[in-house]
């Protein structure tokens, strides 16, 4: 197949979404974006705030479980006299 079949300006491998659907303009996307914005949840400001929300605790635990399952990291004891690095 011709690499630039869909449009003369964009290679097919760079097209996001269904190339067979019609193109949507910014004006048409406005309502869709507004709806998505209203559905999104507000993120907690810090960990203490996140720990008050059952859903956030569950999501954090799922991430930690994934790290363990995928062997992304190993939990090791903190060396005596050493401080833990702070993260945001």
C-alpha positions as CSV (number, residue, x, y, z in Angstrom):
1,X,0.0,0.0,0.0
2,X,1.0,3.5,-0.7
3,X,2.4,5.2,2.5
4,X,0.7,8.5,1.8
5,X,-2.7,7.2,0.7
6,X,-4.8,9.0,3.4
7,X,-3.5,12.5,2.9
8,X,-0.6,13.9,0.9
9,X,0.8,15.7,3.9
10,X,0.9,12.9,6.6
11,X,2.4,9.4,6.4
12,X,-0.1,6.7,7.5
13,X,2.0,5.6,10.5
14,X,1.6,9.1,12.0
15,X,-2.2,9.2,11.8
16,X,-3.8,9.0,15.2
17,X,-7.3,7.4,15.3
18,X,-9.4,5.9,12.5
19,X,-8.2,7.1,9.1
20,X,-11.6,6.1,7.6
21,X,-13.6,8.5,9.8
22,X,-14.1,12.1,8.9
23,X,-11.9,14.9,10.1
24,X,-13.1,16.8,13.1
25,X,-12.4,20.5,13.4
26,X,-11.4,22.3,16.6
27,X,-14.9,23.7,16.9
28,X,-16.4,20.2,16.7
29,X,-14.0,19.0,19.4
30,X,-14.8,21.7,21.8
31,X,-17.9,20.0,23.3
32,X,-16.1,16.7,23.4
33,X,-13.2,18.2,25.3
34,X,-15.5,20.1,27.7
35,X,-17.4,16.9,28.5
36,X,-14.1,15.0,29.1
37,X,-12.9,17.8,31.3
38,X,-16.0,17.6,33.4
39,X,-15.7,13.9,33.8
40,X,-12.1,13.9,34.9
41,X,-11.4,13.8,38.6
42,X,-9.4,16.4,40.5
43,X,-6.1,15.1,41.6
44,X,-5.1,15.4,45.3
45,X,-2.6,18.0,46.2
46,X,-0.4,15.6,48.2
47,X,-0.1,12.0,49.4
48,X,-1.9,12.8,52.7
49,X,-4.9,14.0,50.7
50,X,-4.8,11.0,48.4
51,X,-4.7,8.6,51.4
52,X,-8.1,9.9,52.5
53,X,-9.7,8.7,49.2
54,X,-10.4,5.0,48.9
55,X,-10.2,5.1,45.1
56,X,-6.8,6.8,45.2
57,X,-5.4,4.3,47.7
58,X,-6.7,1.5,45.5
59,X,-5.0,3.0,42.4
60,X,-1.7,3.5,44.2
61,X,-1.8,-0.1,45.5
62,X,-2.5,-1.4,42.0
63,X,0.6,0.5,40.7
64,X,2.8,-0.9,43.5
65,X,1.5,-4.4,42.7
66,X,2.4,-3.9,39.0
67,X,5.9,-2.8,40.0
68,X,6.3,-6.0,41.9
69,X,4.7,-8.2,39.3
70,X,6.8,-6.7,36.5
71,X,9.9,-6.7,38.6
72,X,10.5,-3.0,38.0
73,X,12.1,-2.6,41.4
74,X,13.0,-4.4,44.6
75,X,12.1,-3.1,48.0
76,X,15.2,-3.1,50.2
77,X,15.7,-2.0,53.8
78,X,16.9,1.6,54.3
79,X,20.5,1.6,55.4
80,X,20.9,2.8,59.0
81,X,21.8,6.5,59.2
82,X,20.8,7.2,55.6
83,X,17.8,9.5,54.7
84,X,15.2,8.6,52.1
85,X,15.2,10.7,48.9
86,X,12.1,13.0,48.8
87,X,9.9,12.9,45.7
88,X,7.1,15.1,44.6
